[in-house]
């Protein structure tokens, strides 16, 4: 089973669209009854959520839904409402080495945080900024060294319980962060720097969360320019440890997504280029694919209907 957020055509004469929440079972996407947003799901305790989704899955198996429900759907970013994306850094040894290598001024900062009791956690994105499957991601025009960072992301309900996993692309400017660690928000928190999807796998269906394969492939001009694979088995931190620190002094009424760090880091001088296609894969979740643009104007031109609405004067 997968939890999905998808776009569906309006049922009136407006010709518009709306988003819905569903479960994907055996190739069929069925809306979850009386659930309007993913945030509604994350307001439930894990046991209640599991029961609700199991009921929806049983209904999909027992009935022959319409062709529209059973056929392909247009998946969008699996996040909405006030759900925030946060991220953890230096959680793999390779990440520590890469951050030390890129830093010009304060390499010891990354060495210390790797073994410290307190992890590095930082805000990554509001829900409306997140790119979904097929949406563009962006590199900054004031950066000279840009990389995707493929990561397993935890979906956490408002009670601090892990309820699912998905794939995250934590796009980063290594040139900006390497100049000074205090520039990390500019290197990692900007429009086009975060993608999630394509679906959410319920955590109770993940048999071995510390043995999930993570892959990265960057395609350029029809060929693979960089690729690699790793596993969450190499993670230095435990998931519950990261979640506890995130919720220690904060509240998330619509839940949160916590990306758990990367150890697939393209080596210098490799950098993303306009037109690249970045594929981030996580076993049990699937592959998140996004094309690369540069700067706000290009991002807005290629934006999804949701992002266009959010950026408009009438948007939120």
NORNORCOR-V682880 format. One record per run of one state. SS is the DSSP state (hx for helix, st for strand, lp for the rest). FROM is the first residue (numbers start at 1). TO is the last residue. Records with the same first field share a line. If there is no record, write none. Layout:
SS=FROM-TO, FROM-TO
//
This chain:
lp=1-1, 10-16, 26-27, 32-37, 43-45, 63-66, 71-73, 76-83, 90-92, 103-106, 116-119, 130-130, 132-136, 140-145, 148-149, 157-161, 171-171, 180-180, 189-193, 206-208, 212-212, 221-222, 235-238, 248-255, 260-276, 283-285, 295-295, 302-304, 312-316
st=2-9, 17-25, 28-31, 74-75, 84-89, 120-126, 131-131, 137-139, 146-147, 150-156, 162-170, 172-173, 194-202, 213-220, 223-231, 256-259, 277-282, 286-294
hx=38-42, 46-62, 67-70, 93-102, 107-115, 127-129, 174-179, 181-188, 203-205, 209-211, 232-234, 239-247, 296-301, 305-311
//
